[in-house]
Amino acid sequence: MEIRQTFARNLRRMRQAKGLSQEELAYKAEIDRTYVSSLERAVYSPTIEVVDKLAKALGTDAAELLKQFSQ
């Protein structure tokens, strides 16, 4: 699986596990909601700074957003 798809899957899974909407996550991470949506659909690749902001907003490490889990 491509890293962008892995990130997208992990981002959505972690956001939903925290019970956050895309808008709430975007607010906490100080990024645009439409960007969160695009990241979850693997339309864009995030910068390392954005990965860090999202990880902090989700209360996790950036590495967890990039980790591949077996299916």
QUIFEN-V569772 format. One record per residue. N is the residue number from 1. OMEGA is omega as a letter, one per 40 degrees, with the letter a starting at -180 (999 if undefined). NEAR is the number of other ideal C-beta (glycine too) atoms within 12 Angstrom. Layout:
N:OMEGA:NEAR + N:OMEGA:NEAR
This chain:
1:i:16 + 2:a:12 + 3:i:17 + 4:i:22 + 5:i:20 + 6:i:26 + 7:a:36 + 8:a:29 + 9:a:25 + 10:i:33 + 11:i:43 + 12:a:27 + 13:a:20 + 14:i:31 + 15:a:32 + 16:i:17 + 17:i:15 + 18:i:20 + 19:a:10 + 20:i:25 + 21:i:17 + 22:a:27 + 23:i:17 + 24:i:18 + 25:i:35 + 26:i:27 + 27:a:17 + 28:a:22 + 29:a:32 + 30:i:17 + 31:a:29 + 32:i:18 + 33:a:21 + 34:i:15 + 35:i:25 + 36:i:35 + 37:i:22 + 38:i:23 + 39:i:36 + 40:i:31 + 41:i:18 + 42:i:21 + 43:a:16 + 44:i:21 + 45:a:19 + 46:i:30 + 47:i:15 + 48:i:15 + 49:i:14 + 50:i:27 + 51:i:32 + 52:i:22 + 53:a:27 + 54:i:40 + 55:i:29 + 56:i:20 + 57:i:27 + 58:i:30 + 59:a:18 + 60:i:23 + 61:i:16 + 62:a:26 + 63:a:15 + 64:i:23 + 65:a:37 + 66:a:28 + 67:i:21 + 68:i:16 + 69:i:13 + 70:a:6 + 71:999:7
